[in-house]
Amino acid sequence: MVWKRGSFLYTGFLLFSWAGSLVAQDGAVSGLPFGVGEELVYQVRSNRFGKIGDGTMRVEGPDLVRGHAAYLLHFEVDGRVGPFKIADLTRSWLDPARFAALRYEKTERHPLSKRREEVELFPSELRWSDRDGEGGELVSDDPLDELSFIYLLRTLDFGDSDELSISRHYQAERNPVVVRLVGREEVSLPTGLLSTLVIEMEVRDGKRFGGSGLIKLHLTDDLQRYPVRIETTMPVVGTLVLDLVSLTPGHIEEGVVSR
């Protein structure tokens, strides 16, 4: 099953997903499976070099961005391969009431590359701009970046073999992002044996993947949809696997979780 933006099924799905989401005084939003204070800590392994470092995903806030209350999403990887340091710090400011990214920053250092991105997104104006003075039009008034896309996956209700084509990346040329449920699997982690949904996210990124790449996620098969294993690729390092080693739940408002 493919839900494409603009179709009746896709529009109805979004209306159902976000109906009734209310921002509380502390910034929490009812109907979301994550909230402020959530922190997930990972060990990072390479298929070529073994354990190379640690990673963290966490939710902070609320933080104000141009008058909008936003969750500050963090993703960090810190490691080393021989003499080379590997670092990835990604931050996304997400308006949880409309589930739209308002600001995005990324600093990345790999053995063969280094880059920094700072992007401001203006959903109501359907435009974005970056620190280098470049920008463009948004194809959606609820845009996302690569980090907020992962949090979006936690809100989706997957059937037995769904495939979703989602055009919400702020860079038009990187759409659509194709998301597939490839199965269910029990995974053994330091936190225990967990039942998970195995999700593949196909992303377009000429800079990192030479055209397109695949991110594989194991999400807990429950209401929270915690990403307990994340697999991706990196030049020189090869396949990276992030396995959950500890979890601190966030503050979640009561309500129907948007799945």
PAZAPA-4460 file (N, C-alpha, C; in steps of 0.05 Angstrom, whole numbers, plus 32768, in hexadecimal, padded with zeros to 4 digits):
% residues 259
    n_x    n_y    n_z   ca_x   ca_y   ca_z    c_x    c_y    c_z   seq   type   mol
   8011   7FE8   8000   8000   8000   8000   8011   8019   8000     1      M     A
   800C   802B   7FEE   801C   8044   7FEC   800A   805C   7FF2     2      V     A
   8012   806C   8006   8003   8085   800C   8014   809B   8001     3      W     A
   800A   80AA   7FED   8019   80C0   7FE2   800C   80DA   7FEB     4      K     A
   801D   80EE   7FEF   8013   8108   7FF7   8000   8113   7FE2     5      R     A
   7FE9   811E   7FEA   7FD6   8128   7FD8   7FBF   8115   7FD3     6      G     A
   7FC4   80FB   7FDA   7FAE   80E8   7FD6   7F9A   80EA   7FED     7      S     A
   7F82   80E0   7FE8   7F6D   80E1   7FFC   7F76   80D1   8015     8      F     A
   7F81   80B9   8010   7F89   80A8   8027   7F9F   80B5   8037     9      L     A
   7FB3   80C1   802A   7FC9   80CE   8038   7FBF   80E6   8048    10      Y     A
   7FAE   80F6   803C   7FA3   810E   804A   7F92   8105   8062    11      T     A
   7F81   80F2   805E   7F71   80E8   8074   7F81   80DC   808A    12      G     A
   7F97   80CE   8083   7FA9   80C3   8097   7FB5   80D8   80A8    13      F     A
   7FBF   80EE   809B   7FCB   8104   80AB   7FB7   8112   80BD    14      L     A
   7F9F   8116   80B2   7F8B   8124   80C3   7F84   8113   80DB    15      L     A
   7F82   80F9   80D8   7F7D   80E7   80EE   7F94   80E7   8102    16      F     A
   7FAD   80E6   80F7   7FC4   80E4   8108   7FC7   80FC   811A    17      S     A
   7FC2   8114   8110   7FC8   812B   8120   7FB0   8138   812D    18      W     A
   7F98   812E   8127   7F80   8139   8133   7F82   8138   8152    19      A     A
   7F7C   814E   815E   7F7B   814F   817C   7F96   8153   8189    20      G     A
   7FAC   8157   817A   7FC6   815C   8187   7FC6   8178   8193    21      S     A
   7FCB   8179   81AD   7FCA   8193   81BB   7FE4   8198   81CA    22      L     A
   7FEE   81B0   81C9   8007   81B7   81D6   8001   81BF   81F3    23      V     A
   800D   81B1   8206   8009   81B8   8222   801C   81CE   822A    24      A     A
   8019   81D8   8243   802A   81EF   824C   8047   81E7   824C    25      Q     A
   804D   81CE   8251   806A   81C6   8252   8074   81BD   8236    26      D     A
   8063   81C2   8222   806C   81BC   8207   8065   81A0   81FE    27      G     A
   805A   818F   8210   8054   8173   8208   803B   8173   81F6    28      A     A
   803A   8160   81E4   8024   815E   81D1   8017   8142   81D4    29      V     A
   7FFD   8142   81D8   7FEF   8129   81DA   7FEE   811C   81BF    30      S     A
   7FEF   8101   81BF   7FED   80F3   81A6   8008   80EC   8199    31      G     A
   801E   80F4   81A5   8039   80ED   819B   8045   80D8   81AD    32      L     A
   8054   80C5   81A1   8060   80AF   81B1   807B   80B6   81BE    33      P     A
   8083   80D0   81BC   809C   80D9   81C8   8097   80F4   81D4    34      F     A
   80A9   80FC   81E7   80A6   8116   81F4   80C0   8120   81FF    35      G     A
   80C0   8138   820A   80D7   8144   8215   80E3   8133   822C    36      V     A
   80FD   8130   822C   810A   811F   8240   8112   8104   8236    37      G     A
   8107   80FB   8220   810E   80E1   8215   812C   80E1   820C    38      E     A
   813A   80CC   8214   8156   80C9   820C   815B   80AB   8206    39      E     A
   8167   80A6   81EF   816E   808B   81E7   818C   808B   81E2    40      L     A
   819B   8078   81EF   81B8   8077   81ED   81BF   805D   81DE    41      V     A
   81D1   805F   81CB   81D8   8048   81BA   81F6   8043   81BB    42      Y     A
   81FD   8029   81B6   8219   8023   81AF   821A   8021   8190    43      Q     A
   8230   802B   8185   8232   802D   8168   8247   8019   815E    44      V     A
   823F   8007   814C   8251   7FF3   8141   8253   7FF7   8123    45      R     A
   826B   7FEF   8118   8270   7FEF   80FB   8274   7FD2   80F3    46      S     A
   826A   7FCB   80DC   826E   7FAF   80D2   828B   7FAA   80CB    47      N     A
   829B   7FBF   80C9   82B7   7FBD   80C2   82CA   7FBF   80DA    48      R     A
   82C2   7FCF   80EE   82D4   7FD6   8104   82CA   7FD0   8120    49      F     A
   82B2   7FC4   8122   82A7   7FBD   813C   829C   7FD6   814A    50      G     A
   829D   7FD6   8164   8292   7FED   8174   82A4   8005   8170    51      K     A
   8298   801B   8167   82A8   8033   8161   829F   804B   8171    52      I     A
   8289   8049   8181   8281   8061   8190   8265   805E   819C    53      G     A
   8259   8075   81A2   823F   8076   81AF   822E   808A   81A0    54      D     A
   8214   8088   81A5   8200   809A   8198   81EA   80A0   81AC    55      G     A
   81DC   80B6   81A6   81C6   80BF   81B7   81B0   80CC   81A6    56      T     A
   8197   80C6   81AD   8180   80D4   81A2   8171   80DF   81BA    57      M     A
   8169   80F8   81BA   815A   8103   81D0   8148   8119   81C7    58      R     A
   8134   811F   81D8   8120   8134   81D3   8122   8148   81E9    59      V     A
   8127   8162   81E2   8128   8177   81F5   8113   818C   81EF    60      E     A
   8111   81A0   8200   80FF   81B6   81FB   80EB   81BA   8212    61      G     A
   80D6   81C9   820C   80D1   81D6   81F2   80E4   81EE   81EE    62      P     A
   80EA   81F4   81D4   80FB   8209   81CC   80EB   821B   81B9    63      D     A
   80EE   8235   81BA   80DF   8247   81A9   80EF   824C   818F    64      L     A
   80E1   8248   8178   80EC   824F   815E   80D9   8261   8150    65      V     A
   80E0   827A   814E   80CF   828E   8141   80B2   828E   814D    66      R     A
   80B1   828B   8168   8098   828C   8176   8089   8272   8178    67      G     A
   8094   825C   816C   8088   8242   816D   8096   8230   8181    68      H     A
   8086   8222   8192   8092   820F   81A5   809B   81F6   8195    69      A     A
   80B4   81EF   8199   80BF   81D8   818A   80CD   81C5   819C    70      A     A
   80CB   81AB   8195   80DC   8197   81A1   80F8   8199   8193    71      Y     A
   810D   8197   81A3   8128   8197   8198   8131   817A   8198    72      L     A
   8133   816E   8180   813B   8153   817C   8159   8152   8178    73      L     A
   8167   8140   8186   8184   813D   8184   818A   8121   817A    74      H     A
   819E   811F   8169   81AA   8106   8162   81C9   810A   8161    75      F     A
   81D7   80FA   8171   81F4   80FD   8172   8202   80E2   8170    76      E     A
   8217   80E1   8161   8229   80CA   815F   8245   80D4   8163    77      V     A
   8254   80C7   8175   8270   80CE   817A   8280   80B5   817B    78      D     A
   8294   80B3   8169   82A4   809A   8168   82BF   809F   815B    79      G     A
   82CD   8089   8157   82E8   808A   814B   82EE   8070   813C    80      R     A
   82FA   8073   8124   8303   805D   8115   8321   8061   8110    81      V     A
   8332   8053   811F   834F   8057   811E   8355   8074   8125    82      G     A
   8364   8082   8115   836A   809E   811B   8354   80B2   8114    83      P     A
   833F   80A8   8108   832A   80BA   80FE   8313   80BC   8112    84      F     A
   830B   80D5   8117   82F4   80DA   8128   82DA   80DB   8117    85      K     A
   82C5   80D0   8122   82AB   80D1   8115   8298   80DF   8127    86      I     A
   828A   80F3   811C   8277   8103   812C   8260   810B   811B    87      A     A
   8248   8109   8127   8230   8112   811A   821E   811E   812F    88      D     A
   8219   8138   812C   8206   8146   813E   81F0   8152   812C    89      L     A
   81D8   8147   8130   81C1   8150   8120   81AC   815B   8134    90      T     A
   81A1   8172   812E   818C   817D   813E   8175   8187   812D    91      R     A
   815C   8182   8136   8145   818A   8127   8131   8196   813B    92      S     A
   8127   81AE   8134   8113   81BB   8145   80F8   81B6   8138    93      W     A
   80E8   81A5   8146   80CF   819B   813C   80B7   81A8   814A    94      L     A
   80A5   81B4   813A   808C   81BD   8145   807A   81A5   8148    95      D     A
   8075   819B   8161   8067   8182   8164   8049   8184   815F    96      P     A
   803E   819C   8161   8021   819E   815C   801A   8199   813F    97      A     A
   802B   81A2   812C   8026   819E   8110   8039   818A   8104    98      R     A
   804C   8180   8114   8061   816E   810B   806F   8178   80F3    99      F     A
   807B   818F   80F6   808B   819C   80E1   80A5   81A6   80EC   100      A     A
   80BB   81A2   80DD   80D5   81AB   80E5   80D7   81C9   80E0   101      A     A
   80E3   81D8   80F3   80E7   81F5   80F1   8104   81FD   80ED   102      L     A
   8116   81EB   80F6   8132   81F1   80F4   8141   81D7   80F4   103      R     A
   8158   81D6   80E7   8167   81BE   80E4   8185   81C4   80E3   104      Y     A
   8195   81B6   80F3   81B2   81B9   80F3   81C0   819E   80F3   105      E     A
   81D5   819D   80E4   81E5   8184   80E4   8202   818A   80E1   106      K     A
   8213   817E   80F2   8230   817F   80F0   8239   8162   80EF   107      T     A
   8248   815C   80D9   824F   8140   80D4   826D   813F   80CD   108      E     A
   827B   812C   80D9   8297   8128   80D4   829D   810A   80D1   109      R     A
   82A6   8102   80B9   82AC   80E7   80B2   82C9   80E6   80A9   110      H     A
   82D5   80CE   80A6   82F1   80CC   809D   82F6   80DA   8082   111      P     A
   82E2   80DB   8070   82E7   80E7   8056   82D7   8100   8051   112      L     A
   82C8   810A   8064   82B8   8121   805F   82B1   8130   8079   113      S     A
   82A9   8149   8075   82A0   815A   808B   828C   816E   8080   114      K     A
   8276   8172   808E   8262   8186   8084   8252   8191   809B   115      R     A
   8247   81A8   8096   8236   81B5   80AA   821E   81C1   809C   116      R     A
   8206   81BD   80A7   81EE   81C8   809B   81DF   81D8   80B1   117      E     A
   81D4   81EF   80AA   81C2   81FE   80BB   81AB   8208   80AA   118      E     A
   8193   81FF   80B0   817C   8204   809F   8165   8210   80AF   119      V     A
   8158   8224   80A5   8140   822F   80B0   8129   8228   809D   120      E     A
   8113   821D   80A9   80FC   8215   8099   80E4   8226   80A1   121      L     A
   80D6   8230   808D   80BF   8241   8091   80A6   8234   8085   122      F     A
   8099   8221   8094   8083   8212   8088   806C   8223   807D   123      P     A
   8065   8238   808B   804E   8248   8082   8055   8258   8068   124      S     A
   806F   825C   8063   8077   826A   804B   8081   8257   8035   125      E     A
   8081   823D   803B   8089   8229   8028   80A5   822E   801D   126      L     A
   80B8   8235   802F   80D3   8239   8026   80E7   8232   803C   127      R     A
   8100   822E   8034   8116   8229   8047   812F   8238   803D   128      W     A
   8142   823D   8050   815B   8249   8049   8170   823E   805C   129      S     A
   818A   823F   8052   81A0   8235   8063   81B5   824A   8067   130      D     A
   81C9   8242   8077   81DE   8255   807F   81EF   825F   8068   131      R     A
   81EE   8252   8051   81FE   825A   803A   81EE   826C   8027   132      D     A
   81D5   8273   802F   81C5   8284   801F   81B5   8276   800A   133      G     A
   81B7   825B   800A   81A7   824C   7FF7   818C   8245   8003   134      E     A
   8179   823C   7FF3   815F   8235   7FFD   814D   822B   7FE7   135      G     A
   8134   8229   7FEC   8121   821F   7FD8   8105   821E   7FE3   136      G     A
   80F3   8213   7FD2   80D7   8210   7FD9   80D3   81F6   7FE7   137      E     A
   80C1   81F6   7FFB   80B8   81DE   8008   80A2   81D1   7FF8   138      L     A
   80A2   81B6   7FF6   808C   81A9   7FE8   8075   81A2   7FFB   139      V     A
   8079   81A8   8015   8065   81A2   8029   8065   81B8   803E   140      S     A
   804E   81BE   8049   804D   81D2   805F   8051   81C4   807A   141      D     A
   8058   81AA   807A   8061   819D   8093   807B   818E   808D   142      D     A
   8090   819D   8087   80AA   8192   807E   80B9   8183   8094   143      P     A
   80CA   8171   808C   80DB   8162   809E   80F8   8162   8094   144      L     A
   810A   815B   80A6   8126   8156   809F   812C   8139   80A6   145      D     A
   8145   8131   80A2   814B   8114   80A5   8147   810A   80C2   146      E     A
   814B   811B   80D6   8147   8113   80F2   8129   8112   80F9   147      L     A
   811B   8127   80F3   80FE   8127   80FA   80EF   8112   80EB   148      S     A
   80F9   8109   80D3   80EC   80F3   80C5   80EC   80D9   80D6   149      F     A
   8102   80D5   80E5   8103   80BD   80F6   80ED   80BE   810B   150      I     A
   80E9   80D6   8117   80D4   80D8   812B   80B8   80D6   811E   151      Y     A
   80B5   80DE   8105   809C   80DA   80F8   8095   80BC   80F6   152      L     A
   80A9   80AC   80EF   80A5   808F   80ED   8098   8083   8106   153      L     A
   809F   808F   811D   8095   8084   8136   8077   808A   813A   154      R     A
   806C   809B   8129   804F   80A2   812C   803D   8093   8118   155      T     A
   804A   8084   8106   803A   8078   80F0   802F   805D   80F8   156      L     A
   8018   8056   80ED   800B   803D   80F2   8010   802B   80DB   157      D     A
   8022   8017   80DE   802A   8006   80C8   8018   7FED   80C8   158      F     A
   800F   7FE5   80B0   8001   7FCC   80AD   8015   7FB6   80AA   159      G     A
   800D   7FA1   809C   801F   7F8A   8099   8035   7F8D   8084   160      D     A
   8030   7F9D   806F   8043   7FA0   805A   8041   7FBC   804D   161      S     A
   803F   7FD0   805D   803A   7FEB   8052   8054   7FF7   8046   162      D     A
   8050   8007   8031   8065   8018   8026   8059   8033   8023   163      E     A
   8067   8047   802E   805E   8063   802E   8071   8074   801E   164      L     A
   8067   8084   800D   8077   8097   7FFE   8070   80B3   8008   165      S     A
   8083   80C0   8016   807E   80D8   8024   808F   80EF   8019   166      I     A
   8082   8104   800F   8090   811B   8004   808E   8132   8018   167      S     A
   80A0   8131   802D   80A0   8146   8041   80BD   814F   8048   168      R     A
   80D1   8145   803A   80EC   814F   803F   80ED   816C   8035   169      H     A
   80FC   817D   8044   80FC   8199   803D   810A   819F   8023   170      Y     A
   811C   818D   801A   8129   8190   8000   8119   8180   7FEC   171      Q     A
   810E   818E   7FD8   80FC   8182   7FC5   8108   816A   7FB7   172      A     A
   8122   816C   7FB0   812F   8157   7FA0   8133   813D   7FB0   173      E     A
   812F   813E   7FCB   8133   8126   7FDB   8118   8118   7FE1   174      R     A
   8103   8120   7FD3   80EA   8113   7FD5   80E5   8101   7FBD   175      N     A
   80D4   80EC   7FC0   80C8   80E4   7FDA   80DA   80D2   7FEB   176      P     A
   80D5   80D2   8004   80E2   80BF   8016   80CF   80A6   8018   177      V     A
   80DA   808F   8012   80CA   8077   8011   80CF   8067   802A   178      V     A
   80BA   8060   8038   80BB   8051   8051   80AD   8036   804E   179      V     A
   80BB   8021   8056   80AF   8006   8053   80B0   7FF7   806E   180      R     A
   809B   7FE9   8074   809C   7FD5   8089   80A4   7FBB   807C   181      L     A
   80BB   7FB0   8084   80C6   7F98   8078   80C1   7F7F   8089   182      V     A
   80B8   7F83   80A2   80B2   7F6C   80B3   80B2   7F73   80D0   183      G     A
   80AF   7F5E   80E0   80B1   7F60   80FD   80C6   7F4C   8106   184      R     A
   80D5   7F55   811B   80EC   7F45   8123   80F2   7F4A   8140   185      E     A
   80FB   7F34   814E   8104   7F37   8169   8122   7F3C   8169   186      E     A
   812B   7F51   8176   8148   7F57   8177   8152   7F55   8193   187      V     A
   816A   7F4B   8196   8177   7F49   81B0   818A   7F60   81B4   188      S     A
   8185   7F70   81C8   8194   7F88   81CE   819E   7F88   81EB   189      L     A
   81B0   7F99   81F3   81B8   7F9B   820F   81A0   7FA1   8221   190      P     A
   818B   7FAD   8216   8173   7FB3   8226   8160   7F9B   8227   191      T     A
   8166   7F85   8218   8155   7F6E   8219   814B   7F65   81FD   192      G     A
   813A   7F51   81FC   812E   7F47   81E3   8115   7F57   81DE   193      L     A
   8114   7F65   81C6   80FE   7F76   81C0   80F1   7F6F   81A6   194      L     A
   80D6   7F71   81A5   80C7   7F6E   818C   80C7   7F88   817D   195      S     A
   80CF   7F87   8164   80D2   7FA0   8154   80C4   7F9E   8139   196      T     A
   80BE   7FB6   812E   80B7   7FB9   8113   80D0   7FC0   8104   197      L     A
   80D5   7FB4   80ED   80ED   7FBA   80DD   80E5   7FCC   80C6   198      V     A
   80EF   7FE4   80C7   80E7   7FF9   80B4   8100   8001   80A3   199      I     A
   80FC   8003   8089   8110   800E   8077   8107   8029   806D   200      E     A
   8119   803C   806E   8114   8057   8064   8128   805D   804E   201      M     A
   811D   805F   8036   812E   8065   801E   812F   8083   801A   202      E     A
   8147   808E   801C   814A   80AB   801A   815C   80B3   8002   203      V     A
   8156   80CA   7FF7   8166   80D4   7FE1   817A   80E8   7FEC   204      R     A
   8194   80E3   7FE8   81A9   80F5   7FF2   81C2   80F0   7FE1   205      D     A
   81C5   8101   7FCD   81DC   80FF   7FBB   81F6   8104   7FC9   206      G     A
   81F7   8114   7FDF   820F   811B   7FEC   821B   8104   7FFC   207      K     A
   8209   80F5   800A   8213   80DF   801B   8210   80C4   800F   208      R     A
   81FB   80BF   7FFF   81F6   80A4   7FF5   81FA   80A1   7FD7   209      F     A
   8203   80B7   7FCA   8207   80B6   7FAD   81ED   80B2   7F9E   210      G     A
   81D7   80BB   7FA8   81BE   80B8   7F9A   81A8   80B2   7FAE   211      G     A
   81A9   809A   7FB9   8195   8092   7FCD   81A1   807E   7FE0   212      S     A
   8196   807D   7FF8   81A0   806B   800C   818A   8060   801D   213      G     A
   8191   804D   802D   817D   803F   803D   8184   8040   805B   214      L     A
   8171   8048   806B   8173   8048   8088   8160   8033   8092   215      I     A
   816A   8021   80A2   8159   800B   80AD   8155   8010   80CB   216      K     A
   813C   800E   80D4   8136   8013   80F0   8126   7FFC   80FC   217      L     A
   812C   7FF5   8114   811C   7FE3   8124   810D   7FF3   8139   218      H     A
   80F3   7FF6   8136   80E2   8005   8149   80D3   7FF1   815B   219      L     A
   80D2   7FF7   8175   80C3   7FE5   8187   80A6   7FE3   817E   220      T     A
   809C   7FCA   817F   8081   7FC5   8176   806D   7FCC   818C   221      D     A
   806C   7FE5   8194   805A   7FEE   81A9   8052   800B   81A2   222      D     A
   8046   8019   81B5   803C   8034   81B0   8053   8048   81AD   223      L     A
   8069   8043   81BA   807F   8057   81BA   8090   8055   81A1   224      Q     A
   8092   803E   8195   80A2   803B   817C   80BF   8045   8180   225      R     A
   80CB   803D   8196   80E7   8045   819B   80F9   803A   8185   226      Y     A
   810B   804A   8179   811F   803F   8166   8136   8032   8176   227      P     A
   8135   8018   8178   8148   8009   8189   8160   8000   8179   228      V     A
   815E   8000   815E   8175   7FFA   814D   8173   800A   8134   229      R     A
   8189   8017   812C   8189   8027   8114   81A2   801F   8103   230      I     A
   819D   8019   80EA   81B3   8011   80D8   81B5   8024   80C0   231      E     A
   81CE   802D   80BA   81D2   803E   80A4   81EE   8039   8099   232      T     A
   81F6   8048   8085   8211   8044   8079   8221   805E   807B   233      T     A
   823B   805C   807B   824D   8073   807D   8266   806D   806C   234      M     A
   8270   8080   805D   8289   807B   804E   82A0   8071   8061   235      P     A
   82AF   805E   8057   82C6   8052   8065   82BD   8040   807C   236      V     A
   82AB   804A   808D   82A3   803B   80A4   8291   8023   809D   237      V     A
   8282   8026   8087   8270   8010   807F   8255   8012   808C   238      G     A
   8249   7FFC   8093   822F   7FFB   809F   8231   8002   80BD   239      T     A
   8222   8016   80C6   8221   801D   80E2   8208   8012   80EF   240      L     A
   820A   8006   8106   81F3   7FFC   8115   81F3   8009   8131   241      V     A
   81DD   8016   8137   81D9   8022   8151   81C6   8011   8161   242      L     A
   81CF   8005   8177   81BE   7FF4   8188   81B9   8002   81A3   243      D     A
   81A0   8002   81AB   8198   800F   81C4   81A4   8001   81DC   244      L     A
   81B0   8011   81EE   81BA   8007   8207   81AC   8012   8220   245      V     A
   819F   8029   821D   8190   8034   8233   817A   8047   8229   246      S     A
   8165   804A   8239   814E   8059   8230   8142   8069   8248   247      L     A
   813E   8083   8244   812F   8093   8257   8116   809D   824A   248      T     A
   80FE   8095   8253   80E6   809E   8246   80E2   80BC   8249   249      P     A
   80D4   80C8   8237   80CD   80E4   8239   80B2   80E9   8244   250      G     A
   80AA   8102   8247   8090   810A   8251   807C   8109   823A   251      H     A
   8069   80F7   823C   8055   80F4   8227   803A   80FA   8231   252      I     A
   802D   810D   8223   8011   8115   822B   7FFE   80FE   8225   253      E     A
   7FEB   80FA   8236   7FD7   80E5   8230   7FC6   80EC   8218   254      E     A
   7FBF   80D8   8209   7FB0   80DC   81F0   7FB3   80C4   81DE   255      G     A
   7FA6   80C5   81C8   7FA8   80AF   81B5   7FC2   80B3   81A5   256      V     A
   7FD4   80A0   81A7   7FED   80A2   8199   7FE9   80A0   817B   257      V     A
   7FF5   80B3   816C   7FF2   80B4   814F   8002   809E   8142   258      S     A
   7FF5   8088   813C   8002   8071   8130   7FF4   806C   8115   259      R     A
***
